[in-house]
């Protein structure tokens, strides 16, 4: 005899969105729903709405955090926040020279060292051409 299948209600999906958007962990969300974590894992794999509610909540949380970070970087002149945004969103790396996509790079390969006789022969051959 199997267990009763747990189905989430509309209010449960709203709770997932609300808590997830506030950064609440999945473990704590399951406690608020009154279910175990293994049940939650199963629900996420079987109930598309449950997974979508959590993903939507996390997108909202991320957007809010990026907004706070952006405001700290621009309005408060928080250099740490500004550096983090440049690295995370625009690919900046410490110690690495930034290369523009439309910048032309030219590589020049010089010959190895020559003694005086080898150099004289090279100069002589080039002067004849």
N, C-alpha and C positions, 0 to 999 in steps of 0.2 A: 504494500500500500504506500503510494508516494505522498509527498507533502503537498499541501495546498499551494497552487501557483500564485505567487505574489504579483499583483498588477498595480502599477502606479496610477494615481488619480491626477486629474488636472492640477489640483492644488500641490501635489508632490512635484510636478514638473516646474511649477512656479517657485517652489521652495528651492529646488536645485539651482534654478537660474539666479535667484536672489542670493543664496549663500555662496555659490560659486563665483559670482561677480564681486563679492566682498573678499575673496581670497581664502575662503574656508576650505580646509582639506577634504578630500573625498571620504576619509575615515569619519570626520565630524559630520559630513553631509549624511552619511549612512545612519549615524546615531540620530540625527534630526528626523530622518525618515522612519526610524524604528526598525531598521533591517540590518543584517550582518554585512560585513564587507564582501565575503564570498557571494552572497546573494546580489549585492550591488554589481559586482563584476559580471555575474551572469546576466543581470538585467541590462547592463550596458551593451552586452553582445547580442541580446535578443530584442531589446526594445529600442528602436531607432530614435524615438522621441526622447528617451532618457539620455542617450549619448549626445544628441543634438542640443538638449537643454544645457548639459555640462559644457560642451564646446562653445556654445553661444555665451555662456556665463564667463568662460575664460577669455574669450575675445573681448568682452566688455571690460573685464578686469584689466587686461593688457592695455586697452585703449585708454582707460582711466590713468593707469600708471605712467604711460608714455606722456600723457598730457601733463601730469604733475611734474615729471622729470623735465619736460620741455619748458614748462613755466619756471621751474627752478633755474634752468640753464639760461633762459633769456631775461626774465624779469628780475630774478635775484642775483644774476651773474655768478651762479654756482659753477665754477670751472670743472669740478669733478663730474657734475651732471652733464655739462656740455661735452666733455671728452668722452664720456660713456656713450652719449647719443651718436657722436661722430663715429666711434668705433663700431657700435652695434648696428647702426642703420646705414652708414655710409662707407664701411669697410676700411676705415683708417686703422693703421697699425703703428705701434710705437717702434721707433728706430728704423722703420721701413720708409724709403722715399716714395712719395705718392707719384704715380705715373698717370698722366692724362691719356685718355683713349686715343685722341688725335695727335699725340706728340710723336714726332719722328725720332727714332733711335738709330744712331749710326755706330757701327762697331768697326774699329780700325785695328787690324792685326799687324804688328811690326815684326820684322824678321829678328831672329836671334842675334846675339853679338857676333861681330866679324873682326878678324884681325886686319891690319892695314893692307896686306896684299889682296885679300878677298874683296875688300871695299874698293880698291883701285880697279880691279877687274870688273866689278859691277858697274862702277861709274863709267869706265871705258866702253863697255858694251852698250849702256844706255845712251851715251853720247853719239855712238855710231848710228843709232836708229833714228 
